[in-house]
Amino acid sequence: MTPAAITQATVGDVRTTPRPPLTKRLRPVHWTVIDYCAGAFLGLIIFATIRSSVGYHVRAISAVPVQVQVISASPGTLITLAVSAGATISVATRRKRPMTSLCLLLGGSVLVAVLTGGQLAALCLFAPAVYVLYLIVASFDNRRAVGHALAGVFLTMVIDAAIMIPHNGGTILHGGGFIPVIFAVVTAWSLGYIVRQRRRYTIGMQEEAASKAVAVERLRIARELHDVVAHSMSVIAVQAGYGQYVIDGQPADAKEALGAIAATSREALEEMRRMLGALRQADEAGPSGTGLGAAEPAAPAGLADLFSTAARPGISQAGPLRDRQAPAPLFPAPGLTDLDALFARTARAGVRAQFQRAGTPRDLPGTIELSAYRIIQEALTNVVKHARASTCSVLLDYGQDELRIEITDSGAGVPELALAVAGGGAAAAGLPSGGHGIIGMRERVSLLGGEFTAGPLPGYGFQVNARLPVPRAGA
């Protein structure tokens, strides 16, 4: 893919990605500015509400004639300014010290109730107190701290009520008294609790999604490793046994078996190197890209260098030290065009595959090609390991809307394998490796929405049949 195409695809992904809500786009500095603005607004309201009441009672307590004062009601104005400024600062700094801010506001409410002579205007201090209480309930995980904050609010209300009742009687319970304050406190606590529960739920869902993604990726990697290692090791085991058997009487055949082992191991190491290269590059791009790469550790550099060196004969042992910083290159995943090499490896293991292609071959999506290749590879591996047959037939049928894969051998029947397929695992059948292969093939087909069957034929033989849905030709 060219850089222009990559850029265009990236732009397309960005355009289709929905924008996060406004509250998710705000940075901490934005929230701080909002708190300062809210503090200034509430401070002005408090100043305008309690100025006259505080000024009147302070002037009455001090008994200073108005003519002697330089500024009319200057003591009351200064006290009102101090209380308003304290409320503004408490609201503005609520994110740094929320409990301290709440205590200052509640103490200010009691102070104003005393200075105003029990006037209901002192209840205006509960407006910023409720604003701070919401933050405490929404962000604090300590239930005891939240309970102490709520208890402090209601205790302050009781103290204010004790101060106001002698001067106002039962009017404090009317519409302009404590009823709106109680309603505001309960509403702030409820909203804070709902927000806190929603945040916990969102975090839990994100962690669960991340765990599922990691599990799916591990399963995919395990399936790929099984397909690569099982097939290659089966061929190597067969060739090694044959070479050991004929090494004394037929050294030429033993030499040919060793060559097959070398070729098969080299191809397996190439595939392992490709997978490690993909994992290492995904891990390096994770922190700067999607962030998912950090969930899995990078492949060990020494292991990747070992594969790199083993796949290139003739390199000295000093090669890995020189090439250690070079990233492992990415090779294309195997597909249906690589079946000839697969059949050649199988033939070296003693099983000749009779390949037949039906329908009109066409280019298929990479996931379908890789899955089809792995299904044929695993089926041939099972033939080599279990069937005790020298030939098998492989059918690849290109339909209009499906790709049918059929692998049939005429070897010994394996009833236990059918039990493993029906039972959903190899453990019930007592098979050490065949059951995992069947499970892997079934998983590949299931992920693509296809159909999969595998079981013994009447008499002798075994058949694997897979149907993979594919786009129609020309669609």
N, C-alpha and C positions, 0 to 999 in steps of 0.2 A: 504494500500500500504506500502510495506516495505521500510526502509531507502535506501536500495540499488536501489530499483525501482525508488524512488523519485530522487535520485542522477542521475540515468541514464536518466530519463525524463528531468531533468534540463540540463544536458550536451547536450542532443539532441536538446532542444530548443535553447541553446547557439550556437550550430553548425549551425542551420538553420537560425539564425538571421544574416542578412547582417551587415558587419562592416560599421560604419559611415565613411563619407569621411574624408580625411586627415585634412582638415581645422577644422573639428569638434573634432578631436582627440587631437589637439594642445592645450596646456594649456597657460595661460597668460604669464608664464615665457618663454615659447617657442617663443611667439610673440615678447617679449622684446628682446630676443637674436637675432631674425631675424632683428629687427630694429637697434640694435647695429651693426650687420654685414653690413646692408645696409648703415648705416651712415658712417662706416669706409671706405666702398668701394667708396661711393660718395665723401667723403672727399679727398681720394687719387686722384680721377679724377679731382676734383676742384684744388687741389694743383698743379697737373701736367699741367693743362690747363692755369692757370693764373699766374704761377710763373714767367715766362720770361717777360710777359707784365707788371706785377706789379713791378718787380725788375727794369726793364728798366726805367719806368716813375718815380718811386720813386728816383732812382739814378740821373735822370735828374733834378728832382725838387730840391733835396738836394744839387746838384752840389759839391759833395764830390769826390775827385780823387780816383780812384780805388786803387792807391798805398798806400793811407792813411788808407783804410779800413782794418780791421783785417781779416774779412771774406768777400769774394766777394759778393756784393749785399746783405749784412746782413739786412738792413732795409726792403727791399722788401721781403726777405725770412721770416723775422719775421711777417710781415703783412700777407703774404700768409699763413703762419702756423696758425695765429690767425683766419683768415677767414675760413680756412679748418676745424680747430678744432671747431669753432662755428657752421659750417654746420653739422659736425658729431654729435655734442651734440644735435642740434635741431632735427635732424632726429631720434636719439636714444631715445629722450624723447617726441616724438610726441604724444604718447598715454596719457601722463599725462597733457600736456599743448599744445594742437595742435595749438591754435590760436597764442600763444606766439612764438612757433617754426616757424610758417609761417611768422609772422612779422619780426623775426630776419633774416630769409632767404631773404625776399624781401628787407629789409634794407641793407643786405650784398650785394645784387645785385647792388643796386644804388651806394654803396661805391666802389665796384670793378669797376663799370663803370667809376667813377670819377678817381680812381687811375690808371686805365689802359689807360686813355686818350680817352675813348669812343671806345675801342676795342670790337669786337664781343665776345671775350672770357668771358666777364662779364655775358653773357647769360647762362653760364653753371650753375649758381646758381639757375636757374629755374628748373633744374632736381630734386633736393631735395624739392623745393617748390611744384612741381607737386605731388611728393610722399606724402607730408603732406596734400595737398589740397584734394586728394582722400579720406583720412581718415576723414577729416572734412565733406565732402559731404556724405559719406557713413554712418557716425555714428551720426551726429548732427540732431536732430529733429526740431531745431529752424531754420526756413527758413531765418529769418533775419540775423542770424549769418553766414549761408552759403552764403547769398547774399553779406554780408560785406567782407567775405574772397575772393569771386570771384571778387568783385569790387577792392579790394586791389591788387590782382594779375594784373589785367588789368591796373590799375593806375600806378603800378610799371613799367609795360611794356611801358607805354607812357612816363614816366620820363626817362627810359633808352634810348628810341628812341630819345628823345630830346637831350640827351647827345651825342649819337652816330652819329646822322645825320650830324653834321658839320664835323666830321672826316671821315665818310664812305660814305656819299652821299646816293644814292639809293641802295647801295649793301645790306643794312639791310633788304630789302624786297626780296632778292634772296634766294636760297635754304639754304644757311648757316646762314640766318638772323632770322627774327621774325616769318616767316611762320612755321617752325617746332615747335617753342615754342608755338604759338597759337594752332596748331594742338594737341600738348601734353596736353595743359590746357583743351581744349574741350574734349579730350579723357578721361582724369582723371575725369572731372566732370560727363561725361556720365556714366562711369563705376561705380563711386560712387553712382550716382542716381539709377542706375539699382540694385545695391546691396542693397541699402536701401529699395527700393520698394519690392524686393524679401524677405528681412527679415520681413518687415511688413506683407506681404502676408502669409509667413510661420507661423508667430505668430498668425495671425488671423485664419488660418486654424486649428492650434493646439487648440486655445481657442474654436472654433466652435466644433471640435471633442470632446473636454472635456465636453462641455455643452451637446452635444448629448448623450455622454456616461452616464452622470449624469441623464439626462431625461429618458433614457431607463432603467437605474437601478431603478429610482424612480417608473416608471411605473410597472416594474416587482415586486417591493416590494408592491406597492399598490394592484396589482392583487393578490399576495399571501395573503395579509392581508384581502382583501375582501373575498376570498374563505374560509379562515379559520373562520373569524368572522361571515360572513353571515350565513354559515351552522350551526355553533354552536349556534349563537343567535336565529336562527329560531327554532331549537330543544328546546332550553331553553324556548323561549316564548310560544311554544305550550304546553310544560310540565307544565310551571307555570300557564297558563290559566286553564289547565285541573285540576291541583292540587287545585287551588282556587275554582273550581266548585264543586269538590267532597269532600273537606276537612271535611265538616260537616256530610255528610251521609256515606261516604266511606273513613274513615281515612287510611285504608290499601293502597288503590289506591293512595291517596295523598302522603303517605310515599314513595311509589314506584316512583311517579313522582319527588319527591324531590331527591331521589337517582339518577334518570336519569339526573336531572339538575346538581347534584354534579359531576357525571361521565363525562358528556359532557363538563362542564366548566373545569374540570381537564385536559381533553384531549386537549381542546383548549389552555389552558395555557401552556401545554407541547409544543405544536407547536409554540406558540408565543415565548416561551423561546428558542427553537431551532433557530428560526429566529434571535432573538436578539443576541444569542451567535455567530451566523455566522457573523452578522454585526459588533459586537464588536471586534471579532478576526480579521476580514478583516481590520478594522480601525486601530488596533494596528500594523498590519503587513504592512500597506500602506507606511509609511515614509521610512521604511528600505527595502521595496520590490519594488513594481512598482511605488509607489508614488500616486496611485489613491485613497488610503484609506483616505487621508487627505481631499478629496473633500467633504466627508460626515461626520457630527459629530457623535461621538460615542454615543451608546445608553446609557441613564442615568443609572448609577449604581443602584440607588434606585429602578428603574422600573424593572431592571433585577432581583434584589434580591427579589422583591415582587413576580414575577413570579416563581422564584426558590422556595420560601417558600410556596406559594400557591399550588405548584405541589407536595409538600412532606408533607402530613399531619403529625401532631405530633411534629413539630419543634416549639420551643418557639419563642417569639418575639425577644429574644436576638440572635437568629440564624443568621439573616441577618448581624448583626454587626460583628459576628465572621467570616462569610463566605464572607464578602464583597470583599476581595482581590482575591478570587478564581474565575477564569474565568468560564463563563457559558459553559457547555459541548455542543458539537455538536451532534445532533441526526440525523440519516439518514432521508432523505426526504421521505415522504410517496410515496408508489407505489401501483401496482396492487395487491400485496400480503396483503395489508391492507384494501381491499374492505370489508371483512367480518365485521371488526369493524365499518366501515362506514355504512354498511347495518344495523348493530345492533343499532347504534345511530338513524338512520332514523326510524327504527321500533319503538323505544321508543317515537318518535315524532308522531306516528300514521300512518305511511306509510310503508307498507311492500314491499320490493323490491324482485321481482322474477328474480333471476340472472341466466343467461344462457351463457355458454362459447362454442364457436364454433372454429373449427380449432385445430391446435396443439400448445398449449402454449409453449412459449420459453422466454428466457431472452431477454429483450429489453434495449436499452440505457436509462440511468437515466432520461434524459430530456423528452423522450417519455412517460416513466412510470409516471413521475410526472404530465405531462400535461393530460394524460388520467385519472389519479386519480382526478385531479382538475375539469376536465370536468364533470365526473360522479358526483362528490360532488356538483358542482354548479347546475347541472340539478336536482338532488334530492332535493336540497334546494328550487328550484323553485316549485317542486311538492308539498313540504310541505307547502310553503307559499301561492301559488296561485291556485293549481289545485283542491283543496277540494276533493281529491281522497284518498282512503285507500290503494291502491296497484298501483304498476308500474312495468314495465318490463325493465330489463337492459341486453343488449346483447353485448358481447365482442367477436368479430370475428377476429381470427388471420389468416390473409391471407399471401400469399407468400411475398408480398411486401408492405402490408399495414395493419394497425390495424383499424378495423371499430368499432365504438362505437355508440350504439343506445339506447336511453332512451325514453320510451313511457308510457304515462299515459292515463287513461280513464276519467279524470276529466272534469271540465268545460272548454270549449274553451276560449281562451284569444286572441281575435282579435287584441287588442291593442298591445300585445307583438309582433305579426307579423308585425304590422306597425313599431314598434321600430326596429325590425330586418331589415326591408326594408329601413327604413329611416336612419339607422346608429346610433341611439342613443335613450335613454330613455326619453329625454326631450320632443321630439315630441309626444310620446305616453302618457306622463303624468305618467309614472311608477316611483315610488320612488327608487326601488332597482332592479327589474327584468331586466331592460334595461342594467344596469351595468354588471350584470352577463352574459348576452348574449354577450355583447361587449368583456368581458374578455375571454369567451370561444372562440369567433371568433379570438381574437388576439393570443391566444395560438396556435390554429390550423394554423393560417397564418404564424406565426414564424417558424413552422415546415414544411411549404410548403404543407399543406393538404387542405382538403375541409370541409366546415362546412355549415350545414343548420339547421334551427330551425323554427318551425311554427305550427299552429293549424292543427289538422286533421279534415276531414269532419265530421260535427256533433259535437262530443265531443272528447276531448283529445288533447294532445300536444306531439310533437315528436322532439327530438334533435338527430341529426345525424352528426357524425364527422369521417373523414377518415384521418389517420395519416400515412404518408409513413415511412416504416421501412426497415432495411436491410434484404435481403433474408436469410432464414435459411441456415447456413453453409457457408455464404459468408465471 
